Amino acid sequence: MTEDFSVLDIMRKLGPGGRSMSAAIQSKRHELTYELQKYLHVLGPTPKRCLETLADLGLSDPEIARYFKIPKDIVTNLRQVWHIEGQT
């Protein structure tokens, strides 16, 4: 097998900012509107778990929104749809 790629090439592709995953919606989530789905990639591979964790740590919706640089209404709507308790 020929080695056309070095380890560094692979790490650049798969590492942070490497664009190995597109910013497009990865999988359709029927419980969410299209507007909410556009922001899921920002929350990582497990967006619901991420939001639950931050809410459990006591972060409010404005704090979570500021951290991820997304609108506060998106955070509030996701918490309502997923029934995540916490400070709004």
C-alpha positions as CSV (number, residue, x, y, z in Angstrom):
1,M,0.0,0.0,0.0
2,T,1.4,3.4,-0.9
3,E,1.6,6.2,1.6
4,D,0.3,9.3,-0.2
5,F,-0.6,11.1,3.0
6,S,1.6,11.8,5.9
7,V,0.3,11.7,9.5
8,L,0.4,15.5,9.5
9,D,-1.8,15.6,6.4
10,I,-4.4,13.4,8.1
11,M,-4.3,15.4,11.3
12,R,-4.8,18.6,9.4
13,K,-7.9,17.1,7.7
14,L,-9.4,15.5,10.9
15,G,-8.2,18.0,13.5
16,P,-10.0,21.2,14.7
17,G,-11.0,23.4,11.7
18,G,-10.0,20.7,9.3
19,R,-13.4,20.6,7.7
20,S,-13.7,16.8,7.8
21,M,-17.4,17.3,8.6
22,S,-19.5,19.7,6.7
23,A,-21.4,22.4,8.4
24,A,-24.6,21.2,6.8
25,I,-27.2,19.5,8.8
26,Q,-25.9,15.9,9.5
27,S,-29.2,14.1,10.2
28,K,-32.8,15.3,10.3
29,R,-34.3,15.6,13.7
30,H,-38.0,15.6,13.3
31,E,-38.7,17.2,16.7
32,L,-36.8,20.4,15.6
33,T,-37.6,23.1,13.1
34,Y,-35.2,23.7,10.3
35,E,-34.1,27.0,12.0
36,L,-33.1,25.0,15.2
37,Q,-31.4,22.3,13.2
38,K,-29.1,24.9,11.6
39,Y,-27.4,25.5,14.9
40,L,-27.0,21.9,16.2
41,H,-23.5,21.5,14.7
42,V,-22.3,24.3,16.9
43,L,-23.1,22.2,20.0
44,G,-21.0,19.3,18.9
45,P,-21.7,15.7,18.1
46,T,-24.2,15.3,21.0
47,P,-26.1,18.6,21.1
48,K,-28.8,17.5,23.5
49,R,-26.3,16.1,26.0
50,C,-24.1,19.2,25.7
51,L,-27.1,21.5,26.5
52,E,-28.1,19.3,29.4
53,T,-24.6,19.4,30.8
54,L,-24.3,23.1,30.6
55,A,-27.8,23.6,32.2
56,D,-26.8,21.2,35.0
57,L,-23.8,23.3,35.6
58,G,-26.1,26.3,36.2
59,L,-25.5,28.3,33.0
60,S,-28.4,30.4,31.9
61,D,-29.6,30.6,28.3
62,P,-27.8,34.0,27.6
63,E,-24.5,32.5,29.0
64,I,-24.8,29.4,26.8
65,A,-25.7,31.5,23.8
66,R,-22.8,33.8,24.4
67,Y,-20.4,30.9,24.8
68,F,-21.4,29.3,21.5
69,K,-22.1,32.7,19.7
70,I,-25.6,31.7,18.8
71,P,-28.9,33.6,19.4
72,K,-30.4,33.2,22.9
73,D,-33.8,32.3,21.4
74,I,-32.2,29.2,19.8
75,V,-30.9,28.0,23.2
76,T,-34.3,28.7,24.9
77,N,-36.2,26.9,22.1
78,L,-33.9,23.8,22.2
79,R,-34.3,23.6,26.0
80,Q,-38.1,23.8,25.6
81,V,-38.2,21.1,22.9
82,W,-35.9,18.8,24.8
83,H,-37.5,19.5,28.2
84,I,-34.2,20.6,29.8
85,E,-34.7,22.3,33.1
86,G,-32.6,25.2,34.3
87,Q,-32.2,29.0,34.2
88,T,-33.6,30.8,31.2
